[in-house]
């Protein structure tokens, strides 16, 4: 699947088109949820954590994994990824958009 165009703002505040980079820039809720399902599997593989649910759109990534909480996430090797909000997860973790 090709990444959709996203209308962003440049440094002067003027709009321009670029390819979507994160889940929150996808056009519809159903497409965002499908991307988060893919990202959950990819991040579980990368981190070695067990999945208990899909990464929520508006919550940190760590909430999708068994036994994780903010203090544990902060001390994990992949802490930056685990503390990322669901809407800010990179589309690089979604097989469909690579």
C-alpha positions as CSV (number, residue, x, y, z in Angstrom):
1,X,0.0,0.0,0.0
2,X,1.3,3.5,-0.8
3,X,1.5,6.0,1.9
4,X,-1.2,8.6,1.5
5,X,-0.4,12.3,1.0
6,X,-0.6,14.4,4.1
7,X,-1.0,18.2,4.1
8,X,1.6,19.5,6.6
9,X,2.8,23.0,7.4
10,X,6.3,24.3,6.6
11,X,8.4,26.5,8.9
12,X,6.5,29.6,7.7
13,X,3.2,28.0,8.3
14,X,2.3,27.4,4.7
15,X,0.7,24.1,3.7
16,X,2.5,21.6,1.5
17,X,2.0,17.9,0.6
18,X,4.2,15.1,1.8
19,X,3.8,11.4,2.5
20,X,2.3,10.4,5.8
21,X,4.9,9.5,8.4
22,X,3.0,8.5,11.5
23,X,-0.3,6.7,12.2
24,X,-2.1,9.9,13.2
25,X,-1.6,11.2,9.7
26,X,-3.6,8.4,8.0
27,X,-6.9,9.6,6.6
28,X,-9.6,7.5,8.3
29,X,-10.1,5.8,11.7
30,X,-10.4,2.3,10.3
31,X,-7.1,2.7,8.4
32,X,-5.4,4.0,11.5
33,X,-6.6,1.1,13.6
34,X,-5.4,-1.4,11.0
35,X,-2.0,0.3,11.0
36,X,-1.9,0.0,14.8
37,X,-2.6,-3.7,14.6
38,X,0.4,-4.2,12.3
39,X,2.6,-1.9,14.4
40,X,1.7,-3.8,17.6
41,X,3.0,-7.1,16.1
42,X,6.1,-5.4,14.8
43,X,6.9,-3.7,18.1
44,X,6.2,-6.9,20.1
45,X,8.8,-8.7,17.9
46,X,11.3,-5.8,18.3
47,X,10.9,-5.5,22.1
48,X,10.3,-9.2,23.0
49,X,7.2,-8.2,25.0
50,X,3.9,-10.1,25.0
51,X,0.9,-8.4,23.5
52,X,-2.4,-8.1,25.5
53,X,-4.2,-5.7,23.2
54,X,-3.7,-3.4,20.2
55,X,-1.8,-0.2,20.7
56,X,-4.4,2.4,21.5
57,X,-4.5,5.5,19.3
58,X,-4.4,8.0,22.2
59,X,-2.3,6.1,24.7
60,X,1.4,5.2,25.1
61,X,2.6,2.1,23.2
62,X,3.6,0.3,26.5
63,X,-0.1,0.0,27.5
64,X,-0.5,-2.8,24.8
65,X,2.0,-5.1,26.5
66,X,1.8,-7.5,29.4
67,X,3.1,-6.3,32.7
68,X,4.2,-2.9,31.4
69,X,3.7,0.4,33.2
70,X,5.4,3.8,32.8
71,X,8.3,3.1,35.3
72,X,9.1,-0.3,33.6
73,X,8.8,1.3,30.1
74,X,11.2,4.1,31.2
75,X,13.8,1.5,32.0
76,X,13.4,-0.7,29.0
77,X,16.0,-0.7,26.2
78,X,13.3,0.6,23.8
79,X,12.0,3.2,26.2
80,X,11.6,5.9,23.5
81,X,9.4,3.6,21.4
82,X,7.4,2.4,24.4
83,X,6.6,5.9,25.6
84,X,5.5,7.1,22.2
85,X,1.8,7.8,21.9
86,X,-0.2,5.5,19.6
87,X,-1.0,8.3,17.1
88,X,2.8,9.1,16.8
89,X,3.9,5.6,16.0
90,X,6.0,5.6,12.8
91,X,4.5,4.0,9.7
92,X,7.9,2.2,9.4
93,X,6.5,-0.3,11.8
94,X,3.6,-1.1,9.5
95,X,4.3,-3.7,6.9
96,X,1.6,-2.4,4.6
97,X,3.3,1.0,4.2
98,X,6.9,-0.1,3.6
